[in-house]
């Protein structure tokens, strides 16, 4: 995380395949706090792509992208 902060990476996503959770972290002066946490079954607008609704399950192959 320190390397990402020092490089100025504005956002990063963590996908946990065991728990089927998406965690989005956003750069702030003190690091990358959690901006969003969501699991399969939820539909989110995850930064920095918040113009698009994303069913989280699609990231894990649980849901059809056309649903």
Secondary structure, 3 states (H helix, E strand, C coil): CHHHHHHCCCEEEEEECCCCEEEEEEEECCEEEEEEEEECCCEECCCCCCCCCEEHHHHHCCCCCCC
